[in-house]
Amino acid sequence: MYLSFFNLSEMPFTLTPNTQFFCALEPHHEAMQVLTTAIVMGEGFIKVTGEVGTGKTLLCRKLLNQLEPDYIVAYLPNSYLSPEELRWAIAIELGMDVDKALDQQALGQLINHHLLDLQEDNERVVLLIDEAQCLSWETLEALRLFTNLETESEKLIQVVLFGQPELDEKLANNKVRQLRQRISFSYKLRAMTGAEVVYYINHRLQIAGFNRPPLFNNSMGLKIARASRGIPRLVNILCHKALLQAYGEGLNTITNRHIQLAIKDTEDCAKYRTGQYWSYSALMFSVLVVAAIWVWRQWL
């Protein structure tokens, strides 16, 4: 690809949640502080929500790496599970060797006993669930029952939910009001500001080994911010496509035209295009002229 062309050691704008590229901007730094504080305090339920592409999975992976080995962490990247599948998934993540023929009641009791044994050994268990908006009503209730497992002084398992705004809508339903009341800490990830997008782009390029004058100047960064609405995933896509355009033309600099082509080629971006902007401005000017002429004629 374009690695050697731009003197990069690795791809700077991939969509995989590589924690090496974690950028501690205000929203992600605050979210991480909320998560670590709540976990240290032993809270039962913690929730982080954000729009698609705002970095929830990267945040989850960052937390996962940060907690180990001080905690026993069960990580469920796929939350589309029935209550039965949830129990089996937790048992597997906890490293339990259980008979596949066990009924659900026996499995639940074994998990409970295992958690008690871990607690006696001063081991703390945290369950991380990504894409939690996919949890069914029945699975949410099963999850709540797991957090009922506790001693007189602490929970046997803590649960961190990462989900899209649909998770908030689901938890607002009276069906899960008991679970909702148990969420003691929550954080809502926002999109990046224009200045944060500029910093984010340069940060990722620096981590990828780029040490030349900035490829994307501030003006280009702000265009990318407007088109992407400050969503990190879309910023990555636009920057990657702009680099591909320049590489394909044999240019070691990025131009505004490359940015515009990347925006045009990305369906989920706001259609910020110079041509459309001027067409709209010309249309509005024509409307104002016609209106002014009509008003002037009324006075004649």
N, C-alpha and C positions, 0 to 999 in steps of 0.2 A: 504494500500500500504506500502511503506517503511518509512513513516513519523516517527513513534516511533522508528523504528530500527536504524535510523540515527540521532535520537533526533532532528527532524525538526518540526516546528510549522505549516508549510504549504508547498505545493509542490513548489520547487524552479525553476523548468524549464518547467512550463506550457507554451502553445503557445498562451494563451489569453493575450490581451494587458493590463495587470495589471500595472497601473501607479505607484503602490507601489514599483515595481521592476525597475523603470526607472533608468538607469545608465548614468550619465552625462559624457560620454566619449566625446572626442573632436568633432567628427562629429555631435552627437546629441546635445551637448551643443551649438555648433556654429549655428546649425539649429534653435534651440529654440531662440537664441539671434536675429537671422535674423527675425524670425517670430514676436517676441514681438516688436522689433524696428519698423518694417514695419507697424504693426497694430497701434502702438501708433502714428506714423506719418500720419496715415490716408490714406495709399496707397490703390488703388483700387484692383489690382490683385497681389497676391503673390503665388509663386509656389515652391513646394518641390518635387523632384523626387529621386528615388533610386531603386535599383534592388529588386526583390521579396525577402522578408524576412529580409530587412535591418532595419526595425523598423519604417516605416512611420505611420502605424496605431497607434502604441504606442505613437509616437510623436504627432499625431493628438489628441489623448485622453488626453495627458498631457497638450496640449495647451487649449483644451476644459475646463479642470478643472481649469486651471490657469486664464482663462479669466472671468469665472463666479465668482461673480455676477456683475462685473463691466461692462460687455457687454451683449447684447442680442445675443445669439449664436444660429444659425441654423445649425444643423449637419446632413449631408446626407451621410450615410455610403455606400449607393448603388447609383452609378452614372449612371446606365443603365436606363436612363430616356429620354422620349421624351420631347420636349419643353413644351407641355401641362402638363405632369407629373411633370416637374421641377417647374412650377409655383404653382401647387397645393401643392407640397412638401414644398416649401418655405412658402406659406401661413399657412400651418399646423404648421411648425416649429416656425413661428412667433406668434402662438397662435391666429390666426384670425378665427373668426366664420363667414364663408362665405357660401352662398347658392350653393349647388352642381350643380344647374342648370345654373349657370353663364357661359356666353361664355368667351373665352380667353381674348378678349379685355377688357371686364368689370373686369375680375379677375386681369389683369395687372394694371388697373387703381386703383383698390382697394388696391393692394399691394403698389403702388406708394404713395397713400394718407396715408396709414398706416406708411410707412417709414418716410414721412414728419412729421407726428404727433409724431413719436418717436424722430425725430431729434429736434423738438421744445421742447421736454421734456429732451433734452440733453442725450438721449439714443443712444448709438452707436451699430450698427448691423454688425455682422461678420458671413459670410456663409462659413462653412468648408465642403469641398467635398473630400471624400476619394475615392480611385480607379478612379481618374479622367480620366485615359486613356480610360475608357469605354464611355466617353461622345461622342455623335454623333456630326457631323458637325452642324446640325441644333440646337442641344442643346447648343453647344458652342456659337453659334451666339446669341441665346436667353439669355445666361448668360452674354455675352458682353453688350447686350442692358440694362440689369439690372444695370450694372455699369455706364450707362449713367445718371442714376438717381442721381442728385447732386444739391446742392445749389451753390451759388457763391463762397463758401469757403471750402466745403467739400463734400465727397461722402456720399450718404445715406446708402450704403451697401458696405462692403469690402468682397472680395472673396479670400479664400485660397485653392489652389488646391494641393492635395497629389496624386502622381501617379507614375507608373512605367516608365522606360525610353521610352516606347512607347508614353507617353504623349509628351515628347520633340519632337519626330518624327512627331506626329500629328500637334503640334503647329508650326513646321517648314514649313508646307504647306501654300501656298499663300491664300488658302481659308479662313484662320483665321489670316491673317497678322494684321488686325486691333486689334484683341484681343492680339496677341503676343506683339505688341508695347505697350500695356497697362500694361504688367507685369514688374513692376519696381524692384521687389526683387525676387530672386530665389536662391535655394540652392540644391545641389546634394549630397545626402547621400552616403558615401562610406562604404565599408566593414571595419571590425575591423582589426587592425594589430595583430600580435601574442601576443605582450605584453598586448594589450587591451583585447584580448580574455581571457587571464589568469586572469586579474583584473575583467572582467565581470563575469566569473564563480564564483570567490570567493565572489564578491559583492552579487550575487543572493543567494548564500548559506547563507551568513550572514543575509540578509533580511529575509530569511526563518527560522532563528533562530539557525543556525548551529554555535557552539562555540568551536569546537574541532580543532585539527591540520588539515590543509588542506586535503580535500579528493582527490583533483586533484593537483598533484605537477606541477611545471613549465613545465617539459618535456611532461607530459600528456596534459597540456593546449596547448602547441605548436603543438602537434599531432592533437588535435581537431581543432586548427586554420587552419592547412594545409588542413585537410579533408573537413572542412566546408567552406573554402575560406573566413573565417571571417564573415560569414553571421549569425547574431544573432539567427534566427529561427533554423538553422541547428545546431548551437552550443547547443541550448536548447534540441533538439532531441537527439543528441549524448550523452549529459550528463545524460539525463533522462534514456536512454537505458543502459548506463554504471552502473548507480545506480540500475536499475532493475536486471542486471546481477549479481552484487555483492550481492544484497538482496536475490536473488534466490539461491545463493550458501552459504548463511549464513555468508558472509564476511563483516566486517564493514570498509574495506579499498578497494579502487579502484586500479586495476592493469592495466598494459599495455594491457593485454589480453582482459580485459573488453572493453577498448577503441577500440581495433581492431575489436572485435565482433560487437560493436555498429556501427562502420564505415561500416563493411561488410553488415549489415542489413539495411543500409540507402541508398536508390537508388540515391539520388541527391548529395551525397558526392563524392568528389574526391576519387578515389580508392587508397588511400594511405595505402598500406598493406605491411608489412615487407617482406612477402614471394614473392610478385610480384616484389618488389624492388630488392631483391637478384637475382631473376630469370632474370630480365632485366640486372643487372650488370654482371651476369655470361654469358649471351648472348653476351653482348658487349665485354667482355674479350675474348670470343671465336673468335669473328669477328676480333679483333685486332691481336690475335695470327695467325690466318689464313692469314691475310694481311701481317704480318711481314714475315711469311714463304715464301709467294709469292714474296715479294720484295727481300728477301735473295736469292731465286733461280734465279731471274733475273740477279743478279750480278755474278752468277757462270758461 
